[in-house]
């Protein structure tokens, strides 16, 4: 029986992965709230960050198929949830979100 879940690895080249980590850190600087949810994290940003957030999420989703990204507009905020059913993904979620997960 084979496991059909995606493997936990980044498909970016090392230079691109490093740039992606920097882009996440730059975006996180604009977060107005961050917290742990079941299987991941929730980050809240001003709605003015929607375009930058969408672009970064699209790039990350193309690399990390083991993560689920949900972006929701809530009034004047945009909320990002990053989740995975695989506990091995928690270090990646923590790295991109800046939220410590155990």
Wavefront OBJ file of the C-alpha trace (Angstrom):
o trace
v 0.000 0.000 0.000
v 1.492 3.350 -0.998
v 1.079 6.658 0.761
v -0.392 9.261 -1.594
v 0.438 12.238 0.634
v 2.989 14.658 -0.793
v 6.513 14.392 0.526
v 7.964 17.068 2.768
v 10.584 18.818 0.681
v 11.098 22.098 -1.081
v 11.343 22.072 -4.868
v 12.982 25.515 -5.108
v 16.643 25.789 -6.006
v 18.670 26.789 -2.909
v 19.070 30.422 -4.038
v 15.338 30.723 -4.743
v 14.468 29.083 -1.413
v 16.651 31.594 0.432
v 14.941 34.482 -1.385
v 11.541 33.014 -0.506
v 12.444 32.888 3.196
v 13.465 36.562 3.030
v 10.202 37.453 1.265
v 8.212 35.709 4.029
v 10.161 37.633 6.687
v 9.471 40.915 4.872
v 5.759 40.101 4.650
v 5.566 39.010 8.300
v 6.765 42.467 9.325
v 3.304 43.698 8.264
v 1.323 41.109 10.249
v -1.050 42.565 12.814
v -1.710 39.234 14.536
v -0.310 35.708 14.526
v -1.382 32.560 16.293
v -1.445 28.815 16.336
v -4.427 26.907 14.918
v -4.981 23.179 14.615
v -2.324 21.839 12.202
v -0.791 25.252 11.521
v -0.895 29.002 11.950
v -3.075 32.017 11.250
v -1.589 35.386 10.297
v -3.588 38.585 9.893
v -2.498 41.442 7.641
v -3.950 44.777 6.564
v -6.024 44.384 3.391
v -3.435 46.548 1.604
v -1.109 43.512 1.731
v -3.496 41.259 -0.238
v -1.647 41.417 -3.562
v 1.781 40.775 -2.017
v 0.352 37.970 0.108
v -1.390 36.300 -2.829
v 1.775 36.410 -4.938
v 3.934 34.926 -2.173
v 1.372 32.222 -1.377
v 1.208 31.221 -5.054
v 4.980 30.821 -5.197
v 5.067 28.852 -1.941
v 2.185 26.600 -2.983
v 4.048 25.734 -6.202
v 6.977 24.533 -4.105
v 5.391 23.045 -1.006
v 2.458 20.894 -2.067
v 2.360 19.445 1.456
v 0.997 22.770 2.776
v -2.521 24.161 2.501
v -2.887 27.928 2.201
v -6.212 29.667 2.806
v -6.500 33.422 2.246
v -9.686 35.134 3.444
v -10.748 38.766 3.377
v -12.388 39.881 6.636
v -13.367 43.526 6.477
v -10.191 45.567 6.489
v -7.940 42.555 7.063
v -6.697 39.632 5.053
v -6.181 36.396 6.977
v -3.742 33.676 5.951
v -3.978 30.168 7.349
v -1.128 27.765 6.633
v -1.825 24.157 7.557
v -0.711 20.599 6.982
v -2.037 17.282 8.205
v 1.556 16.031 8.372
v 3.342 16.929 11.625
v 6.636 16.804 9.713
v 5.525 20.023 7.977
v 5.420 22.018 11.222
v 9.055 23.228 10.967
v 8.326 24.598 7.476
v 5.145 26.295 8.669
v 7.066 27.781 11.596
v 9.856 29.007 9.296
v 7.578 30.836 6.884
v 5.180 32.164 9.522
v 7.599 33.087 12.273
v 5.303 31.332 14.771
v 6.901 28.717 17.024
v 5.174 25.346 16.739
v 5.909 22.247 18.795
l 1 2 3 4 5 6 7 8 9 10 11 12 13 14 15 16 17 18 19 20 21 22 23 24 25 26 27 28 29 30 31 32 33 34 35 36 37 38 39 40 41 42 43 44 45 46 47 48 49 50 51 52 53 54 55 56 57 58 59 60 61 62 63 64 65 66 67 68 69 70 71 72 73 74 75 76 77 78 79 80 81 82 83 84 85 86 87 88 89 90 91 92 93 94 95 96 97 98 99 100 101 102
